[in-house]
């Protein structure tokens, strides 16, 4: 049962930068608190698929969602203004070591240094 769900929802979050998935485990509230992320996880118990999610209702549930929607409406990167550096995050919410080439924050910082 887990196979078709994992295929449908996958673990590749590249199309949803503010969604973090954890197949095989239900999400905890603490890692999602005070972040703009929605953590989604699932597990199979017998013949039942159990799906859960965790989000901060004041951020992802309200303010962050409004900023994300406005960014999309204006054609901006959807994480602009929501993440420190506007770049990707690891599953625990810390900044990824990878830098995005299309990150306006990084471009601005390099222009300011010049």
C-alpha positions as CSV (number, residue, x, y, z in Angstrom):
1,X,0.0,0.0,0.0
2,X,2.9,2.4,0.8
3,X,4.3,2.0,-2.7
4,X,1.5,3.6,-4.6
5,X,1.2,6.5,-2.1
6,X,5.0,7.1,-2.2
7,X,4.8,7.1,-6.0
8,X,1.9,9.5,-6.0
9,X,3.3,11.9,-3.4
10,X,6.9,11.0,-3.7
11,X,9.8,12.4,-1.7
12,X,11.0,14.9,-4.3
13,X,9.9,18.2,-2.9
14,X,11.4,20.3,-5.7
15,X,8.0,21.4,-6.9
16,X,6.9,22.3,-3.4
17,X,9.8,23.9,-1.6
18,X,7.8,24.5,1.6
19,X,6.7,20.9,2.0
20,X,9.0,18.4,3.6
21,X,8.0,14.7,3.3
22,X,9.0,11.8,5.6
23,X,7.8,8.5,4.2
24,X,7.6,5.8,6.8
25,X,7.1,8.2,9.7
26,X,4.5,10.6,11.0
27,X,5.8,14.1,11.4
28,X,6.4,15.7,14.8
29,X,5.1,19.2,15.7
30,X,8.4,20.6,17.1
31,X,10.3,20.7,13.8
32,X,7.4,22.5,12.0
33,X,6.9,25.1,14.8
34,X,7.9,28.7,13.9
35,X,8.6,27.7,10.3
36,X,6.7,28.3,7.0
37,X,6.9,24.5,6.3
38,X,4.2,21.9,6.1
39,X,5.7,18.5,7.2
40,X,3.9,15.5,5.7
41,X,4.6,11.9,6.6
42,X,2.9,8.5,6.2
43,X,3.2,5.0,7.5
44,X,1.4,1.7,6.8
45,X,-0.2,-0.1,9.7
46,X,-1.7,-3.4,8.7
47,X,-4.0,-2.7,5.7
48,X,-4.3,1.0,6.6
49,X,-2.4,3.9,5.3
50,X,-2.0,6.6,8.0
51,X,-1.1,10.1,6.8
52,X,-0.3,13.0,9.0
53,X,1.0,16.6,8.7
54,X,2.3,19.3,11.0
55,X,2.4,23.0,10.4
56,X,2.6,26.2,12.4
57,X,-0.9,27.7,12.1
58,X,0.3,31.2,12.4
59,X,3.0,30.9,9.8
60,X,2.2,28.2,7.1
61,X,-1.5,28.4,8.1
62,X,-1.8,32.2,7.7
63,X,1.0,34.8,7.3
64,X,3.5,32.6,5.4
65,X,0.8,31.2,3.2
66,X,-0.2,34.8,2.3
67,X,3.4,35.7,1.4
68,X,3.9,32.5,-0.6
69,X,0.7,33.2,-2.6
70,X,1.6,36.8,-3.2
71,X,5.0,35.7,-4.4
72,X,3.5,33.3,-6.9
73,X,1.0,35.9,-8.0
74,X,3.8,38.4,-8.7
75,X,6.0,35.8,-10.4
76,X,8.6,35.9,-7.7
77,X,10.4,32.8,-6.2
78,X,7.7,31.4,-3.8
79,X,10.1,31.3,-0.9
80,X,11.2,34.9,-1.1
81,X,10.8,36.6,2.3
82,X,10.0,33.3,4.0
83,X,13.5,31.7,4.4
84,X,16.6,33.5,5.7
85,X,18.5,33.1,2.4
86,X,15.6,32.2,0.2
87,X,17.3,28.9,-0.6
88,X,16.6,25.3,0.0
89,X,16.3,23.7,3.5
90,X,17.2,20.3,4.8
91,X,14.5,18.1,6.5
92,X,15.4,19.5,9.9
93,X,14.8,23.1,8.7
94,X,18.4,24.2,8.6
95,X,19.8,25.9,5.5
96,X,21.1,23.6,2.9
97,X,24.7,23.9,1.8
98,X,23.5,24.2,-1.8
99,X,23.0,27.7,-3.1
100,X,20.3,28.5,-5.7
101,X,21.4,30.4,-8.7
102,X,18.1,32.1,-9.0
103,X,18.2,33.4,-5.4
104,X,17.8,37.2,-5.4
105,X,19.2,37.4,-1.9
106,X,22.5,35.8,-2.9
107,X,22.7,38.1,-6.0
108,X,22.0,41.2,-3.9
109,X,24.7,40.2,-1.4
110,X,27.3,39.7,-4.1
111,X,26.4,43.1,-5.8
112,X,26.7,44.8,-2.4
113,X,30.2,43.4,-1.9
114,X,31.3,44.6,-5.3
